[in-house]
Amino acid sequence: MAQSIAVDEIDAVLRDGTVVHIRPMHPTDAGRLVRFHHSLSPASTRLRFFTFHPELSPKELDRFTHVDHREREAVVALDGDDIVGVGRYDRMSGTDTAEVAFVVTDAWQGRGVGRVLFDAVAARACEAGIDQLDAVTLPDNVRMLHVLRATGLPMRSLFEDGTVRASLQLRRSTP
């Protein structure tokens, strides 16, 4: 059996010295996730959902908080009891590729939360046998594009249908 490389919970130090707690999403996070979503500006929700999205539907809330931690993963960055960022992946059926997405509350943007979340999601993806993470983002989401480029992972990107599609290779696939 392969040794686990992902850590279930860690305290991560951001660039400014602030510490956030990183852990997997739990179904009990529903209330925290609603409060987090309400803390996002209209600009941040547009960058994450590609449209203004002021409320999470009950179906979205259930989907976002109930993940199997293998085919679908979500991790949260916490400041005390408050979610300040969420990173997630959804494996594309029958592949070793997953779509990845992140959102960080406005007051915490630019401090390194996105990178910490990416690292946690990437480690959990590798543990699940995922070799590639694909991100679809709007071209003006410069912070997301910066996080992806700053990983140092091999990356291909393509502008298509008004979005940037980026693919990051986590590890070399073996034939």
Secondary structure, DSSP 8 states (H G I E B T S, - for coil): -------SSEEEE-TTS-EEEEEE--GGGHHHHHHHHHHS-HHHHHHHHSS---S--HHHHHHHH---SSSEEEEEEEETTEEEEEEEEEE-TTSSEEEEEEEE-GGGTTTTHHHHHHHHHHHHHHHTT--EEEEEE-TT-HHHHHHHHHT-S-EEEEEETTEEEEEEE-S----
